[in-house]
Amino acid sequence: MGIPIMIFDRMIRPIKVLLSVGGLAAIAALASACGTETIKVPKSEPALYRGALLFSERCSGCHTFSYAATNGSATNPRTAMITNGPDLDQRCERPITRVLYAIANGGFSGAIMPQNVVVGQDAVNVAEFVSKYAGTKAAKSPGVTPCAQQPIGTIPTAAQLAAAVATKSATAPSTATGTPRTTPKSRAETKANAKAKAKGKAKAKAKSKTS
């Protein structure tokens, strides 16, 4: 003889309520946890705040940095993936030119991180943010100057960055074999040098015949 439908419904109703309450509690807990992860740079410092915001948008998948509310670094070396980057709460990144190099080059190896993940003034803002706040949670080591006491260095302007990029492009390899790109002036100089060298050889040869 089966259980009447009404009695069965009364039996499972408390279970449904418990599941609903448990589900709501879990959602609330997740929402609460997410709410605690916020950018810790004051908006009263717009350049630094924008740098933190850009870092949160572009770098959160690979780096942990509490000031940008990111958790992308590996917590366990055994389960670390190749895309897990350094924990910037622990790692000092000064001077600022070091950070700018990493941004332009794609990290220091150039193997994993995208090159030019931000450019121009955005790159300066990110670099300034990273240089100022990185390494703040690093443990003090004997003989090692704390990050906060190391000089940040000169912060370049966007125009200076553009000039540096242009200079780098002018001397970039023009072929896969790494032959340097030459300007018209350098080609003319090379041709003149070749002529002078050939003329010198001809004179030496003529002199050897007459002697």
Phi, psi and omega per residue, in radians:
M1 nan 2.195 -3.081
G2 -1.379 2.844 3.107
I3 -1.365 2.272 3.124
P4 -0.980 2.562 -3.069
I5 -1.039 -0.703 -3.096
M6 -1.134 -0.720 -3.132
I7 -1.177 -0.717 3.136
F8 -1.082 -0.724 3.135
D9 -1.101 -0.698 3.113
R10 -1.153 -0.561 -3.124
M11 -1.232 -0.686 -3.058
I12 -1.550 -0.240 -3.112
R13 -1.025 -0.775 3.099
P14 -1.054 -0.585 3.115
I15 -1.147 -0.732 3.112
K16 -1.071 -0.736 -3.138
V17 -1.088 -0.780 -3.135
L18 -1.084 -0.740 3.127
L19 -1.122 -0.712 3.138
S20 -1.127 -0.786 -3.141
V21 -1.116 -0.739 3.125
G22 -1.104 -0.710 3.128
G23 -1.127 -0.741 3.116
L24 -1.116 -0.685 3.134
A25 -1.124 -0.709 3.132
A26 -1.126 -0.743 3.116
I27 -1.106 -0.727 3.130
A28 -1.104 -0.691 -3.138
A29 -1.139 -0.723 3.117
L30 -1.136 -0.743 3.126
A31 -1.096 -0.697 3.130
S32 -1.134 -0.725 -3.139
A33 -1.133 -0.723 3.136
C34 -1.138 -0.608 -3.108
G35 -1.156 -0.368 -3.113
T36 -1.448 -0.271 -3.130
E37 -1.611 1.625 -3.138
T38 -2.303 2.749 3.090
I39 -1.125 2.320 -3.029
K40 -1.780 0.239 3.114
V41 -1.671 2.278 -3.112
P42 -1.163 2.472 3.119
K43 -1.205 -0.244 3.098
S44 -1.211 -0.211 3.035
E45 -1.962 1.397 -2.968
P46 -1.006 -0.687 -3.121
A47 -1.154 -0.788 3.130
L48 -1.179 -0.673 3.138
Y49 -1.134 -0.737 3.115
R50 -1.124 -0.663 3.093
G51 -1.069 -0.734 3.114
A52 -1.144 -0.703 3.140
L53 -1.135 -0.762 3.107
L54 -1.133 -0.703 3.103
F55 -1.073 -0.742 3.124
S56 -1.074 -0.647 -3.102
E57 -1.363 -0.695 -2.979
R58 -1.759 -0.392 -2.953
C59 -2.102 0.007 -3.030
S60 -1.135 -0.472 -3.093
G61 -1.244 -0.315 -3.035
C62 -2.156 -0.296 -3.053
H63 -2.204 2.491 2.960
T64 -1.672 2.263 3.123
F65 -2.766 1.824 -3.024
S66 -1.078 -0.552 -3.114
Y67 -1.196 -0.336 3.072
A68 -1.922 0.101 3.123
A69 1.047 0.749 3.130
T70 -2.053 2.630 -3.108
N71 -2.464 1.109 -3.072
G72 -1.809 -0.097 -3.135
S73 -1.457 2.751 3.133
A74 -1.314 2.379 3.078
T75 -1.622 -0.323 3.128
N76 -2.269 2.036 -3.109
P77 -0.999 -0.496 -3.103
R78 -1.230 -0.488 -3.121
T79 -1.882 0.178 -3.105
A80 -1.159 2.498 3.070
M81 -1.822 2.849 -3.066
I82 -1.101 -0.431 -3.108
T83 -1.507 -0.100 3.106
N84 -1.289 1.988 -3.114
G85 -1.581 -3.133 -3.127
P86 -1.089 2.612 3.038
D87 -1.426 1.929 -3.048
L88 -1.418 -0.101 2.950
D89 -1.229 -0.491 -3.069
Q90 -1.770 -0.463 -3.004
R91 -1.769 2.210 3.105
C92 -1.340 2.421 3.132
E93 -2.294 1.286 3.071
R94 -2.332 2.576 0.055
P95 -1.359 3.083 -3.067
I96 -1.105 -0.513 3.129
T97 -1.106 -0.481 3.082
R98 -1.122 -0.749 -3.142
V99 -1.197 -0.730 3.126
L100 -1.081 -0.670 3.086
Y101 -1.085 -0.790 -3.127
A102 -1.091 -0.681 3.127
I103 -1.121 -0.808 -3.089
A104 -1.276 -0.635 -3.037
N105 -1.513 -0.296 -3.033
G106 1.486 1.009 -3.046
G107 1.372 -2.913 -3.119
F108 -1.627 -0.363 3.079
S109 -1.610 -0.463 -3.083
G110 1.267 0.242 -3.035
A111 -1.715 -0.566 -3.008
I112 -2.019 -0.938 -3.070
M113 -1.209 2.394 3.109
P114 -1.112 2.467 3.053
Q115 -1.270 2.546 3.091
N116 0.898 0.864 3.118
V117 -1.081 -0.480 2.920
V118 -2.424 2.688 -3.080
V119 -2.355 2.948 3.061
G120 1.045 -2.435 -3.127
Q121 -1.129 -0.517 3.075
D122 -1.078 -0.695 3.110
A123 -1.119 -0.694 3.107
V124 -1.109 -0.758 -3.133
N125 -1.098 -0.759 3.120
V126 -1.131 -0.777 -3.124
A127 -1.104 -0.703 3.125
E128 -1.130 -0.743 3.116
F129 -1.082 -0.864 -3.119
V130 -1.081 -0.813 -3.112
S131 -1.058 -0.658 -3.081
K132 -1.282 -0.703 -2.961
Y133 -1.853 -0.264 -3.110
A134 -1.151 2.541 3.057
G135 1.395 0.150 -3.073
T136 -1.234 -0.351 -3.133
K137 -1.843 0.145 -3.124
A138 -1.224 2.453 3.120
A139 -1.222 2.519 3.129
K140 -1.275 2.342 3.127
S141 -2.107 2.427 3.127
P142 -1.027 2.296 3.108
G143 1.444 -0.026 -3.132
V144 -1.918 2.173 3.128
T145 -1.220 2.194 3.112
P146 -0.980 2.583 -3.061
C147 -0.988 -0.721 -3.094
A148 -1.090 -0.361 -3.122
Q149 -1.684 -0.060 3.113
Q150 -1.536 2.500 -3.103
P151 -1.172 2.407 3.084
I152 -1.317 -0.575 -3.131
G153 1.610 -3.109 -3.098
T154 -1.375 2.322 3.118
I155 -1.593 1.969 -3.108
P156 -1.261 2.693 3.060
T157 -1.473 2.936 3.113
A158 -1.078 -0.621 3.128
A159 -1.137 -0.708 3.111
Q160 -1.142 -0.664 3.094
L161 -1.114 -0.756 -3.130
A162 -1.090 -0.706 3.128
A163 -1.138 -0.691 3.131
A164 -1.133 -0.716 3.128
V165 -1.138 -0.713 3.137
A166 -1.110 -0.716 3.117
T167 -1.112 -0.725 3.140
K168 -1.139 -0.689 -3.132
S169 -1.161 -0.611 -3.104
A170 -1.169 -0.457 -3.129
T171 -1.869 0.192 -3.115
A172 -1.239 2.656 3.097
P173 -1.048 2.408 -3.123
S174 -1.633 -0.268 3.136
T175 -2.363 2.988 -3.138
A176 -1.172 -0.357 -3.134
T177 -1.440 -0.078 3.068
G178 1.502 0.383 3.102
T179 -1.250 2.173 -3.108
P180 -1.076 2.484 3.076
R181 -1.281 2.303 -3.096
T182 -1.947 2.630 3.103
T183 -1.599 2.891 3.100
P184 -0.981 -0.662 -3.133
K185 -1.103 -0.781 -3.105
S186 -1.196 -0.559 3.085
R187 -1.168 -0.712 3.131
A188 -1.130 -0.735 3.115
E189 -1.088 -0.737 3.132
T190 -1.086 -0.713 -3.140
K191 -1.144 -0.733 -3.141
A192 -1.135 -0.709 3.115
N193 -1.103 -0.691 3.137
A194 -1.128 -0.705 3.126
K195 -1.120 -0.774 -3.132
A196 -1.092 -0.690 3.139
K197 -1.144 -0.741 3.129
A198 -1.143 -0.685 3.122
K199 -1.117 -0.719 3.119
G200 -1.106 -0.707 3.114
K201 -1.115 -0.703 -3.113
A202 -1.135 -0.714 3.114
K203 -1.109 -0.744 3.140
A204 -1.106 -0.662 -3.125
K205 -1.198 -0.735 -3.132
A206 -1.144 -0.683 -3.140
K207 -1.150 -0.664 -3.140
S208 -1.185 -0.518 3.126
K209 -1.254 -0.656 -3.092
T210 -1.400 -0.310 -3.107
S211 -1.522 nan nan
